[in-house]
């Protein structure tokens, strides 16, 4: 039993389970926005929120585990990632595949829960395509420099999926605005993160914007993407008729994104890791502001 628990701990470290905080607030915000159009209390049921949490963590775990398996040899040749459990030999490939299977099954069970308890078949029907799309990211850096925004779009499926899971009938422009904002947010900070591996990506023949264009030009694309994030979050606030609490949250998000991008320049990439970590606060602030605003109006 202790060996199993140890393997689970190593796997959780490998997929950075704690980083689920990045996208989860956006998914929960979408759930609360969708619930405004439901009959009843004007907020999601606790069971729906629990199932969203299960599906979010399981879906992300599938994507991250698959990515670690696919990139294990490249990670082994990268000094920054050589200590990860798979290339370092702390987790076997067989154990990683087992974790991948368990995560996929858990995701499917979570999606099935919406059908069983809420008579919503959409999560089950879309579960397979969603997992395929999530795993597809692992190959994109091998042929396109825009892989950062593929990753962004994969993560941005989470608020759209949460919306569909809670109230598919109300899916519309609000969800689209949120999808674009999250795609640009994730894509932007993934460019910043990729600046740490410019030399490795070039040596391995991988496509990333920092490797192909140079860190300086790539960072300007990241800054532009994050400016788009703020614009689309404001558009969401207007279209979804959100109030001043939401606007205040977006203002803080804008300040955090400005600070994040100011930390890294083409000449100084030493704070790229710190810049990346700021995004956890971006998600938490946005989620808290959006959910609070929705609940105040109920």
N, C-alpha and C positions, 0 to 999 in steps of 0.2 A: 504493500500500500504506500509506503514511504517513497518508493521508487516512482510510482505513478504520480504522486503529488509533486515530487521533484521535477519530473518531466513536464508537468502542467505549468509549474512556476517558470521553468526555462522557456517553454513555448510562449507564455504570456509576455515574458521579456522580449522574445524574438519578434512578436507581432506588435509590440508596444501597445498593449491593451489599454493602457491609460490614455492613449491618444484618441480614443473613441470620443473624448470630450469635444474634439474639434467640430464634428458634424452633428452630434446628437442634439445640441441646442437648436439647430436649424430644423431638424426633423420634428422635435417637440413643438417648436413655434408653428410649423406647418399644421400639426395636429390641432392646435388650439385655434388657428385661423379657420381651418376646415370645419371645426365643430360649431362655429357660430351659426352655420346654416342648418344644423341638425335640430330636430325636435327634441326638447328636453332641457337640460340644465345650461346649454350654451357652452359647454366645455367637453373635452373627451372623457369617456369613461375610464376609470382606473385600469380596467382590464385591457383596454386598447393601448394605453400608455405603457403598460407592462409588456405587451406583445411587441410594440414598437421598439422598446429597449432590447428585448431578446433578439429581434430581427436585425437591429442595428449592429449590436456587438457581434452576432454570429456572421452576418454578411461581411463586415469589415475583417473579421478573423479569417474567413475564406479567402478574401482578396489578398491580405497580407501574407498568409501562410503560402499561398500559391506563388506569390511574388518572391518570397524567400527561397522557395524550392527552385524556381526557374533561374534566379540570379545567384545561386549558391557559389558557382565557380567564379563568377565575376567578383562577388563579395570577398572571396578568399584572396583575390589579387589586389584588393583595395585596402590600404592600411587602416582607413577609417572604419571599414566594415568587417575586417578580417576576424574580429572578436565576436561576431554574431554567432549564436548557438550552432547553426548548421555548418558554416565553414570552419568553426573552431572545434567541431566534433562533440560539443556538449549535448547535442540533440541529433539523433539518427534520422536519416531520410525516411525510414519506415515509420518512425514516430511522427514525423512531420506530416506524412500522408495520412496517418491515422487521425491526427488533429484536424487536418483538412476535411476528412470525411465526417467527423463528429460535428464540426462547425456547419457544414453544408446540411446535414440532417437536422441540426438544431434550427437553422434558418427555415428549412421547409416546415418543421413542426410549428414554428412561430407564425408563419404565413397561413398554415392550416387553421390555426386558432381563430383567425378572423372569420373564416368560413363557418367553423363549428359554433362559435359564440355570438357572432354578429351578422351572420348570413351574408358575408361579403366574400365573393369568390375571386375577386380581382387579385389579391395578394398571392393566392395559390397559382393562378394562371400565369402570373408574371414572374414568379420566383425563379424559374429556370433561366429565362432570358436575362434577368437581372444579374444572376451569378455569372453567366457567361460574359456579360459586358464588364463586370467588375474584374474578372480574371484577365480579360483581354488587355488591360493596361500593361501587364507584365511584359508584353512583346513590343509595345509601341516605340520604346526608346531605341529599338533596333532598326527602325525604318523611318521615323518622323521626328523632327525637332519640336513638334507641337504636342508631344506626349504629355506635357505638363497640363494642358487643357483637356486632354482626354481624361487624365486623372481627376481634374476638376469636375468634369461632367459626370464621371462615375460616382464621385462623392455627392454631387448635386442631385443624384437620383433619390437620395435619402429623404429630403423634404417632400419631393413629389410623391414618393412611395408612401410616406406617412399620410399625406393628404388623401391619396387613393384609399388607404386602409381605413381612414376615419370616415370620410364622406365623399366617395368618388363622384357623386352627382354635382358637386360644387367645384370640381376641378376646372380651372380656367386661367385667366391672365395673372392672377396673384401668384399661382404656383409657377408659372413661366418666369415671372420677374424674379422670384426667389431662386429658381434654377440657374438663371443667368448670373445672378449675384454670387452664388456659391461657386459656380464654375470658375468665374474670374478670380474669386478670393483664393480658392485652392490652387488654381493654376499660377497665380502670382507668387504665392509663398513657396510653391514647389520650385519655381525658378530660382528664388533666393537660396533654397536648400541645396539645389543642384550646383550652385557655385562652388560648393566645397569639393566637388569631384570633377572639376574641369579637366585636369590632367589625366585622370583615370579614364574618363569618358572618351577623350581623344585617343588615348592609347588603345582602348578596347574597340574603337570604331563605333561608339554609341552616339545616337543623336540626342542632343539636348541643346536648348537655346544657348546656355553659357558656353558649351563646347564648340558650337557651330558659329556663333556670332561674337563670342567673347563676353566676359562678365559685364562689361560696361553697357553694351547695347542691350543685353538680355535683361539687366536690371531696369532699364527704362521701360521695357515691355511689362515687367512686373509692376512698376509704378503706375503705368497706364491702366493695367488690369485692375488694380486696386482703386483707382479713381472711378472706373466703371462700376465697381462694387458699390461705392457710396451713392452714385447716381441712381442705380437700380434699386437700392434699398429705400431711397427717398421716394422713388416712383411707386414702390410697393406701398409705402405709408399712405400716399395720396390715394392710390387705387383701392386699397383695402380699408380706407377711412379710419386709419389709426391716429392716435392722439399724441399729446406732448411727451408722454413717457417714452413712447416709441421713438419720437424725434430726438429726445435726449440721448437715448441709447445709441442711435445711429451717429450722433455727434461724437460720442465717446469712441465708437468703432472707428470713425474717420480719424480721430486723434491717434488711436493705437496703430492704425495702418500707416499713418504718416511717420510716427516714431519708428515703426518696424523698418520702413524703407529708408529712413535717414541713417539707420545703424550700419548699413552696408553700402559700399561703393565699389566701383570697378578696381580701385587701387587698394582697398582694405576690406577683405572678406572675413576678417577674424571674428566678427560678431554675427556671422550668418546663423550659427546655432541659437544664439540669444534671440535674434529676430524671428526665427522659426517658432520658438516657444511662446512668443507673445500672442500667437494665434489662438491659443487656448483661452485667453482672456477675451479675445474678439468674439468667439462663439458664446461664452458664458454671458457677456454683456448683452449681446444681441438677443439671446434666448430669454434672459431675465426681463429685458425691457419689453419685448414683444408679448410674452405671456402675461406680464403684469398689466400691460395696456388692454389686452383682450379681457382679462378678468375684471378690470375696473368697469368696463363697459357693459358687462353682463348684468 
